[in-house]
Amino acid sequence: MRTQVVIIGGGPSGLLLGQLLHRKGIETVILERKTREYVLARIRAGILETGLVELLREAGVSERMDRESLVHDGTCISYENELFDINFSKLIGQNVVVYGQTELTRDLYDAREAAGGRMIFETENVEIHDTERDAPYVTFTVDGTEQRIDCDFIAGCDGFHGVSRKTIPDSVRKEYEKVFPFGWLGILSETPPVHDELIYANSQRGFALCSMRNENLSRYYVQCELTDRVEDWSDEAFWEELKRRLPEAVADKLVTGPSIEKSIAPLRSFVCEPMRWGRLFLCGDAAHIVPPTGAKGLNTAASDVHYLYEGLVQFYQDKDAEGLDTYSQRALARIWKAERFSWATTNMLHRFPDQSDFDLKMQRAEIESLHHNEIAQRWFAQNYVGLPY
């Protein structure tokens, strides 16, 4: 089997790259370790930056998003009993869109099938070969049978635990990581959101987030210990703790109900350099991870897709490798800015086990500066809606 680009990973970044390349006449094969049903069962964030929204429109998969998504003109931050709004539209004339990652992925799968794009599920023992030569290839097994795909390029969109990043030699690969000493306990419930905008809450008891998927589906989080287990938290205990971390006026309006999904996620920052090794290019979680504070995970993957898509089109249409040669540098320049925003927002809103009284005063001063300083709000808004590609 032969194709122009092998994409390892059938999540949203791999699917989006495949769809964009298909519309330019560039052939791809996507390899996915799990089934389509498994991928669509993952519960993920749903805040889409301006750049990702435009990419989805360019890919021709935005019809349902444009019809069903919620446009958010800002976000809210609370501390103690204070609640203030950061209005993106007024500050910088932009907004974000709330559209569940599961639905986005479903739209991309449907587009892939409609286009007749090749996709192979339940692949095992994936190995990447000869990326430093002009003729790389990928081997894998399906149902116990080994297969091989020859190609021009390989896009590693297979996440943190995939094979792509590990293909880059240890002597070349440099990894940067910060692990935060807490996690997020999140629940999904069929209840109306407590507020029109997201609420990021700093409280003496720890961080909380009020989010949503649509007008009747809410997503809530509370900061928890890394040693906590999902079974330690009943729905009742979760709702009571969430209320304690919100301003009274917000807590009084909170509609509670049974959870339909509950999970605990650790928080960390991670970046791998470089994001290219020969004809292998890393995208998304294969190269970097951000804490969910600030909703950058899917959006940073989208910026990688943008740069790689541009480079591949330039190579095939113009016989010019400049975009591919500069891919890693361009992608990483934006990634580190997104990492900084997520790191700074996480530090501003969470309680850390070793915080001194001085640290808490500084954290409070940081939040109040954001509350009352328009320049600080403008910086926050620019980063939240997404820096330009």
JOSUL-V920711 format. One record per residue. RES is the residue in one small letter. OMEGA is omega in whole degrees, -180 to 180 (999 if undefined). D_CENTER is the distance of its C-alpha to the mean C-alpha in Angstrom with 1 decimal. Layout:
RES	OMEGA	D_CENTER
RES	OMEGA	D_CENTER
This chain:
m	177	32.0
r	175	30.7
t	179	28.0
q	-178	26.7
v	170	23.1
v	178	21.9
i	179	18.2
i	-178	17.4
g	-178	14.7
g	172	14.7
g	-175	11.1
p	-178	9.6
s	177	9.5
g	179	12.9
l	180	14.2
l	177	13.3
l	179	15.0
g	-179	17.9
q	179	18.5
l	180	18.6
l	178	21.0
h	-178	23.0
r	175	23.8
k	177	25.3
g	-180	27.3
i	-174	25.5
e	177	25.8
t	168	23.0
v	180	22.9
i	176	19.8
l	-180	20.2
e	-176	18.3
r	-177	19.4
k	175	19.2
t	176	20.5
r	-178	19.0
e	180	19.7
y	-179	17.9
v	-178	14.6
l	178	15.1
a	179	16.0
r	176	12.6
i	-177	11.6
r	-177	8.0
a	-178	6.9
g	176	8.6
i	-177	8.7
l	176	9.0
e	178	10.4
t	-178	13.8
g	179	13.1
l	178	10.8
v	-180	13.5
e	176	16.1
l	180	14.7
l	176	14.8
r	178	18.3
e	-180	19.3
a	179	18.4
g	-177	20.6
v	-173	18.3
s	-172	18.0
e	-178	21.2
r	177	19.9
m	-179	17.0
d	-178	19.6
r	-170	22.0
e	-175	20.1
s	176	17.2
l	178	17.8
v	180	18.1
h	-178	17.6
d	-180	19.9
g	176	18.9
t	-178	18.0
c	176	20.3
i	178	20.9
s	172	23.6
y	-171	25.8
e	-178	28.9
n	-180	30.2
e	175	28.9
l	178	26.3
f	-174	25.5
d	170	23.5
i	-173	21.7
n	-178	22.4
f	-176	20.2
s	-180	22.5
k	-175	25.6
l	-174	24.3
i	177	22.7
g	179	23.2
q	179	19.6
n	173	17.3
v	-178	14.0
v	174	13.7
v	180	12.9
y	-172	12.5
g	180	11.3
q	177	8.8
t	-179	12.0
e	177	14.1
l	180	12.2
t	178	12.4
r	179	16.0
d	-180	16.9
l	175	15.9
y	-179	17.9
d	179	20.8
a	179	20.8
r	180	20.9
e	-180	23.8
a	-180	25.6
a	-178	25.6
g	-180	26.9
g	-178	24.3
r	178	24.8
m	-177	22.4
i	-178	23.6
f	175	22.3
e	176	23.2
t	-180	23.7
e	175	24.8
n	180	26.0
v	177	24.0
e	-179	25.4
i	-174	24.9
h	168	28.2
d	-180	29.8
t	179	26.9
e	178	29.3
r	-178	31.6
d	-176	31.8
a	178	31.6
p	175	28.6
y	-179	28.3
v	174	26.3
t	-179	28.1
f	176	27.1
t	174	28.8
v	-178	28.7
d	176	31.2
g	-179	32.9
t	-180	33.6
e	179	32.4
q	-179	31.1
r	174	30.5
i	173	28.7
d	-174	29.9
c	174	27.8
d	-176	27.5
f	178	23.9
i	176	21.2
a	-180	17.4
g	180	15.7
c	-168	12.4
d	171	13.3
g	-175	10.9
f	-175	12.3
h	-179	15.4
g	-176	16.3
v	-169	19.4
s	-177	18.2
r	-177	17.6
k	177	20.8
t	178	22.7
i	-175	22.8
p	179	25.9
d	-178	25.9
s	-179	28.2
v	-172	25.8
r	175	22.4
k	-177	21.6
e	180	18.9
y	-175	18.1
e	169	16.9
k	178	17.3
v	-180	17.3
f	-173	17.6
p	179	20.6
f	177	19.1
g	174	16.6
w	170	15.3
l	-177	17.4
g	173	15.9
i	173	17.9
l	-178	17.8
s	178	21.1
e	-180	23.0
t	178	24.1
p	179	23.9
p	-177	21.6
v	-177	23.6
h	180	22.8
d	179	22.0
e	175	19.2
l	175	16.7
i	173	18.6
y	-171	17.5
a	170	20.6
n	178	22.3
s	178	25.3
q	-179	27.8
r	-179	26.6
g	-176	23.0
f	170	19.7
a	178	18.8
l	174	16.4
c	-178	17.6
s	-178	15.2
m	172	15.8
r	174	15.1
n	-174	18.4
e	-180	21.9
n	-179	22.8
l	-175	19.7
s	178	18.4
r	-178	15.7
y	-180	17.1
y	167	16.4
v	174	18.9
q	-179	18.9
c	177	20.9
e	177	22.6
l	-180	21.2
t	179	24.4
d	174	23.9
r	-180	23.7
v	-178	22.6
e	177	26.3
d	-173	27.3
w	170	25.8
s	176	27.7
d	-179	26.4
e	179	29.2
a	179	28.3
f	-176	24.7
w	-180	25.9
e	180	28.6
e	178	26.4
l	-180	23.9
k	-179	27.0
r	-175	28.3
r	-178	25.3
l	172	25.4
p	-175	28.2
e	-178	31.1
a	177	31.0
v	-178	27.4
a	-179	28.2
d	-179	31.3
k	-174	29.4
l	176	26.9
v	-178	27.5
t	179	26.9
g	-179	27.1
p	176	26.4
s	175	22.9
i	173	21.8
e	-179	19.0
k	-178	18.8
s	176	16.9
i	-179	16.5
a	173	13.5
p	180	14.4
l	176	12.8
r	171	12.9
s	-177	12.3
f	175	12.9
v	174	13.7
c	174	16.0
e	-5	18.6
p	177	19.6
m	177	17.0
r	172	20.1
w	-176	23.1
g	-179	25.7
r	174	24.4
l	180	21.3
f	179	18.0
l	177	14.7
c	171	11.4
g	-174	7.8
d	175	8.0
a	-176	11.7
a	-175	12.1
h	178	9.9
i	175	8.1
v	170	7.9
p	-178	9.3
p	178	7.7
t	-178	10.6
g	171	9.8
a	-176	6.5
k	-173	5.0
g	180	2.1
l	-176	2.3
n	175	5.1
t	175	6.2
a	-180	6.4
a	179	8.3
s	174	10.5
d	180	11.4
v	179	12.4
h	-177	14.4
y	-179	16.3
l	176	17.0
y	178	18.1
e	-178	20.3
g	-179	21.8
l	177	22.6
v	178	24.2
q	-180	26.2
f	-175	27.4
y	-177	28.5
q	-174	29.9
d	-177	31.4
k	-176	31.9
d	-176	30.2
a	-175	28.0
e	-179	27.1
g	178	23.5
l	-179	22.9
d	-178	24.9
t	-176	22.8
y	-175	19.3
s	-179	18.5
q	-178	20.0
r	-179	18.4
a	-177	14.8
l	179	15.4
a	178	17.1
r	-179	14.1
i	-178	11.7
w	176	14.4
k	176	14.6
a	177	11.0
e	-180	11.7
r	-179	14.9
f	-180	13.7
s	179	11.4
w	-178	14.4
a	-180	17.0
t	177	15.6
t	180	15.3
n	-179	18.9
m	-168	20.2
l	-174	19.4
h	171	19.8
r	180	23.1
f	-174	23.7
p	-176	26.6
d	-179	28.5
q	175	28.4
s	176	31.9
d	177	33.5
f	180	33.0
d	-179	29.2
l	177	29.0
k	179	31.1
m	178	28.9
q	178	25.8
r	179	27.8
a	178	29.0
e	180	25.5
i	-180	24.5
e	175	27.9
s	177	27.5
l	-180	24.4
h	-168	26.4
h	-175	29.4
n	-177	28.4
e	179	27.4
i	177	26.5
a	179	24.0
q	180	22.6
r	177	22.4
w	179	20.4
f	-178	17.9
a	-179	17.7
q	-180	17.3
n	-177	14.3
y	180	12.7
v	176	13.3
g	176	12.2
l	-179	14.7
p	178	16.5
y	999	15.9
